[in-house]
Amino acid sequence: MHHSKKLINSVEHCVDDALEGLVAWNVGMQLVQGHRIVIRSDLKNIKGKVALLSGGGSGHEPAHAGYVGAGMLTAAIAGDVFTSPPTGSISAAIRTVVRAGAAGVLLIVKNYTGDRLNFGLALEEIKMEGIPAEMVIVADDCAFTRQKKAGRRGLCGTVLIHKIAGAMSEMGKSLNEILEKLNTTLSKLGTMGICLSPCSVPGSGPTFYLDADELELGLGIHGEAGIERIKMVSADEVIQKLIDHMLNPSNESHLSLQAGDHIVLIVNNLGGLSCLELNIVANSAIKYLESKEVIIERAYIGSFMTALEMGGTSLTLMRVDPEQLQFLDSHTSAPGWPNASKSSLAQRSKTLNIPHLEPENTNIPPGSGPFVDKVRSVLDIVSTTLLQMEEELNELDREAGDGDCGSTHARAARAIKDLLTSDAVPGNGHQLLLCLGRVIRDQMGGSSGALYSISLIAAAPNLKSNNNPSAWSAALDSGIGALKRYGGAELGDRTMLDPMCAAAEELRNMTDEGGNVLQVLAEAVQKAEAAAESTKNMKAKAGRASYISSAQLTRPDPGAVAFAAILKAILTALEQSIPKAQE
C-alpha cells in the first residue's frame, strides 16, 4: 500500500507533537499534563463564567485547539487523527475548568457517533456530581437530500457556534441563555463541501480516489462519501451548483434563505486548496449570493476546519441578526479566528476608478513630425518579422527558459500593428520611443517586455532636441545603460545585451553630416547577428537561463536573436524608403 508523504516525526506521536507546537507559539494556551487537552493559560478569568469545551478528532486544524482563548473556547480535547477523544480526557478537562471556578460547562460537539458517545458519557458522569453542564450538537451539513438516521454531520459551521458562545460567556451570560441562543442559531446554519483530491491519514494511503477530471460534492471532513461525483467544471459553475443544492427546499437538509436575508459566509479551505483558488471560490460565492439579493454582512475566508490536506473547499452560510453579528465581531485571542473586517460587504464600491493616470503629451500632436511614413514602414517590417519568428524564438527558449520568448515578442508585434492602424504614430524620435515604451510596457509582458520598455524610455531623452544619427547612437547607449542597471546583466552574460553592445559600438561611427547611415547600420547588423550567434558558446550568467547548466545550452539566446532580427528589419525598411541617390 502506498503511504503518502507527511512531514512528521512519527505516526504515533504526530498529534502530540502538533499540540505541543501549537502551545509553543501561543502564549495564551497550555497543555494539561497527561492528556491531549489544550486549555487557556488565564484560567482565573473563567471564574464565575460558563466554560466552553469542544474537541474531536485531530486533522481538522485549526479546529479545535486553535479556537482556545479569551472570547472563544476555554479548552479543546483532541483525539487521534479523525478519531473522537477518549471520555477520560473529556472528563479531565471538565474537572479542570470546574476547579478553576466555572459557573457551568457547555460541551460543543460535532454530530459524529464517536463524539456524541464520548462527550455524552463524560456529560452524564459530571451531571451525577451535581455540576451544571449541557451539550450542544452541531449538525450543519446540507448535503443529504433525505435525512439519515445518524442525522446531519457537523462541519465548519461549528466554528461560528464557538465564537458566539465564547462572546456570550465572556459577557457573563448564564448557561441557559447561551444554550437558548445557540439552539436558535443552529437552525439558521448550513455547510456543504466539494473536493478535488483526497487526504491521507499519517501512515496510510489516500482515503479514496478521484479521477483527474472529477470532483465530488457534499463529502464529509474525514473523506466520507458525498452525494455525487461530477466532471470538473469552472469555479463559478461548481459554487452555483453547491449553493443551489444547499438552498433547495426539496432537499431535507437545506438551509432556508430568501432575498433580503442577512447572512455571514465562511469560505473554508479543506486543507489542500491553493490560496489563489480560495479567493476565486470566494469571488464566485459572493457574486452568486449577491445575485440572489442576499445581504452578506461578513465573509470569513481561510482555513477554519480542514481535513488534513484534502484539496477542496466548503461554504458555510448562516442567517444572522444584529446581536449575533455583535458576538461575531467581539474580540477573541484565539489564534484560529481571523482578523476579518467588521463591516458589511453590501453597498460599497469594489474598484477605485481614477481617470487619466498617463502623463499628458501636449507638446506634439501624434501623427506629425518629420518622418511619420518612414516610422510606419519600419514598425510594419519589424512587427511582421517578429510574427514570422514566433515559433523559432519559442523553440530556442524551450532550451533555456520557459518557451514563451516568441509568443512574448509576437504579443509586442501585434500591439505595434494595432498602433499602426491608429493615426497616433509619432513622427519624431523622442515621442516615438516614449510611445513604443508605453505600448510595450502595457502589452508585451514577460521580462523582455520590461527590458525593452526600460531601455526605450531611458533612450528617449537623447532625441529631445534633434533626430540626428549621433543622437540615435547616444539613445542606444542610454538604453544599454538602463538594461545593465535594472536587468543586472553585463556584456558576455548570454543575453540581448550582447548584440546590443556590438551594434552600439558600430553605430558610434555614425556622423551627422556624412550621410553614412545605412552603411554603418549594415555593419552594425552584421556585428549584432554575429554576437547573437556567439551567445551559443557563452555561459548564461543572467536571466532565467542562468539556472540551467551550460552543458544543456547549445543554441543561441532567443532574446539576442530577436534583437539582431529587429535591427535587421530596421535596416531593410530604411533601405526600401531611402532612395539611393540621396545617400
C-alpha positions, 0 to 999 in steps of 0.5 A: 500500500502506498503511504503518502508523504507527511512531514512528521516525526512519527505516526504515533506521536504526530498529534502530540507533537502538533499540540505541543507546537501549537502551545509553543507559539501561543502564549495564551494556551497550555497543555494539561499534563497527561492528556491531549487537552489544550486549555487557556493559560488565564484560567482565573478569568473563567471564574464565575463564567460558563466554560466552553469545551469542544474537541474531536478528532485531530486533522481538522486544524485549526479546529479545535485547539486553535479556537482556545482563548479569551472570547472563544473556547476555554479548552479543546480535547483532541483525539487521534487523527479523525478519531473522537477523544477518549471520555477520560480526557473529556472528563479531565478537562471538565474537572479542570475548568470546574476547579478553576471556578466555572459557573457551568460547562457547555460541551460543543460537539460535532454530530459524529457517533464517536463524539456524541458517545464520548462527550455524552458519557463524560456529560452524564458522569459530571451531571451525577456530581451535581455540576451544571453542564449541557451539550450542544450538537452541531449538525450543519451539513446540507448535503443529504437530500433525505435525512439519515438516521445518524442525522446531519454531520457537523462541519465548519459551521461549528466554528461560528457556534464557538465564537458566539458562545465564547462572546456570550460567556465572556459577557457573563451570560448564564448557561441557559441563555447561551444554550437558548441562543445557540439552539436558535442559531443552529437552525439558521446554519448550513455547510456543504463541501466539494473536493478535488483530491483526497487526504491521507491519514499519517501512515496510510494511503489516500482515503479514496480516489478521484479521477483527474477530471472529477470532483465530488460534492457534499463529502464529509471532513474525514473523506466520507462519501458525498452525494455525487461525483461530477466532471470538473467544471469552472469555479463559478459553475461548481459554487452555483451548483453547491449553493443551489443544492444547499438552498433547495427546499426539496432537499431535507437538509437545506438551509432556508434563505430568501432575498433580503436575508442577512447572512455571514459566509465562511469560505473554508479551505479543506486543507489542500486548496491553493490560496489563489483558488480560495479567493476565486471560490470566494469571488464566485460565492459572493457574486452568486449570493449577491445575485440572489439579493442576499445581504452578506454582512461578513465573509470569513475566508481561510482555513477554519476546519480542514481535513488534513490536506484534502484539496477542496473547499466548503461554504458555510452560510448562516442567517444572522441578526444584529446581536449575533453579528455583535458576538461575531465581531467581539474580540477573541485571542484565539489564534484560529479566528481571523482578523476579518473586517467588521463591516458589511460587504453590501453597498460599497464600491469594489474598484477605485476608478481614477481617470487619466493616470498617463502623463499628458503629451501636449507638446506634439500632436501624434501623427506629425513630425518629420518622418511619420511614413518612414516610422510606419514602414519600419514598425510594419517590417519589424512587427511582421518579422517578429510574427514570422519568428514566433515559433523559432524564438519559442523553440530556442527558449524551450532550451533555456527558459520557459518557451514563451520568448516568441509568443512574448515578442509576437504579443509586442508585434501585434500591439505595434500593428494595432498602433499602426492602424491608429493615426497616433504614430509619432513622427519624431524620435523622442515621442516615438520611443516614449510611445513604443515604451508605453505600448510595450510596457502595457502589452508585451509582458514577460521580462523582455517586455520590461527590458525593452520598455526600460531601455526605450524610455531611458533612450528617449531623452537623447532625441529631445532636441534633434533626430540626428544619427549621433543622437540615435547612437547616444539613445542606444547607449542610454538604453544599454545603460538602463538594461545593465542597471535594472536587468543586472546583466553585463556584456558576455552574460548570454543575453540581448545585451550582447548584440546590443553592445556590438551594434552600439559600438558600430553605430558610434561611427555614425556622423551627422553630416556624412550621410553614412547611415545605412552603411554603418547600420549594415555593419552594425547588423552584421556585428549584432547577428554575429554576437547573437550567434556567439551567445551559443558558446557563452555561459548564461550568467543572467536571466532565467537561463542562468539556472540551467547548466551550460552543458544543456545550452547549445543554441543561441539566446532567443532574446539576442536573436530577436534583437539582431532580427529587429535591427535587421528589419530596421535596416531593410525598411530604411533601405526600401524608403531611402532612395539611393541617390540621396545617400 
